[in-house]
Each structure stands twice: as C-alpha cells, then as structure tokens.
Amino acid sequence: MRPPESVRRDRDDLTYPVRVRFRVPSHDPGPMLERVQSWLRAELGARAVAHLVTGGDGPVLEAHFLDLGEAAQFQDAFPALELSAAQLGG
C-alpha cells in the first residue's frame, strides 16, 4: 500500500495542473502553513491546496493551483517564501 502522502500528491497533481514548491524557514513550518492555508481559503477557496512535505534541505511547502495567475497571486502574498527545487520522495 502506498503512503497517504504519495496518494494525496498524485491526486493533487491530477486536480491542480500548477505545482510550486517553496522553501519554508525551518523554525516556522507549522505557523507558516497555517497562514498559507488561511490565505488560500479566503482568496481562492477550493481552487488551491498546500501541504508541508520533506525536501532535501528541510521543510518544503508544496502548493497546487488551477492556473499560473493564482500561483503568482500567492507568491505576491508571501514574498518571504523562496522557490525550492527540492526533489521529493514517494
């Protein structure tokens, strides 16, 4: 049986064609995820999702969007998050 995180990632990849990964400060992963999820619910509703995953360099926020405009809107709202090139397992 595949790990739930892997199943969720596959489902999100099929539902949301745009996936962007951001480096998260290691001292702030939980609170950052809460702020991100609150913003997504308020601004985009069900049009986007985000999860914390483990990358090679620490926590990575994996965000899924329906289009590039929404991804850009998200990045504008969270300029402190840097893009990540992390390769994820699973």
C-alpha positions in Angstrom: 0.0 0.0 0.0 1.3 3.5 -0.9 1.8 6.1 1.8 -1.1 8.5 2.2 1.2 11.5 1.3 2.1 9.9 -2.1 -1.6 9.2 -2.9 -2.5 12.8 -1.9 0.3 14.2 -4.1 -0.9 12.1 -7.1 -4.5 13.3 -6.6 -3.4 16.9 -6.3 -1.3 16.7 -9.4 -4.3 15.4 -11.4 -6.7 18.1 -9.9 -4.4 21.1 -9.9 -2.1 21.4 -13.0 0.2 24.0 -11.5 2.5 22.9 -8.6 5.0 25.2 -7.0 7.4 24.4 -4.2 8.7 26.9 -1.7 11.4 26.7 1.0 10.0 27.2 4.4 12.1 28.6 7.3 12.9 25.5 9.4 11.9 27.5 12.6 8.5 28.3 11.2 6.9 25.4 9.3 3.7 25.0 11.3 2.7 28.6 11.7 3.6 29.3 8.0 1.4 26.5 6.8 -1.5 27.9 8.9 -1.1 31.4 7.4 -0.9 29.9 3.9 -3.9 27.7 4.3 -5.9 30.6 5.8 -5.0 32.8 2.9 -5.8 30.1 0.3 -9.3 29.6 1.8 -10.0 33.3 1.9 -8.6 34.2 -1.5 -9.0 31.1 -3.7 -11.4 28.7 -1.9 -11.1 25.2 -3.3 -9.1 26.5 -6.3 -5.8 25.7 -4.5 -4.2 23.5 -1.8 -0.9 23.4 0.1 0.9 20.9 2.2 4.2 20.7 4.1 6.4 18.0 2.8 10.0 17.0 3.4 12.7 18.1 1.0 16.4 17.5 0.9 17.0 20.9 2.6 14.2 20.8 5.2 10.5 21.7 5.1 9.0 22.5 1.7 5.6 24.0 1.1 4.1 22.3 -1.9 1.2 24.5 -3.3 -1.1 23.4 -6.1 -3.1 25.8 -8.2 -5.5 25.7 -11.1 -3.6 28.3 -13.1 -0.4 30.3 -13.2 -2.2 33.6 -12.3 -3.2 32.1 -9.0 0.3 30.9 -8.3 1.6 34.4 -9.0 -1.0 35.9 -6.7 0.1 33.5 -4.0 3.8 34.4 -4.4 3.0 38.1 -4.2 1.1 37.5 -0.9 4.1 35.5 0.6 7.2 37.2 -0.8 9.4 35.7 2.1 8.9 32.2 0.6 11.6 31.3 -1.8 11.1 28.9 -4.7 12.5 25.4 -4.0 14.0 22.9 -6.4 13.6 20.1 -3.8 13.2 16.6 -5.1 10.6 14.8 -3.1 10.4 11.1 -2.5 7.4 8.9 -2.8 
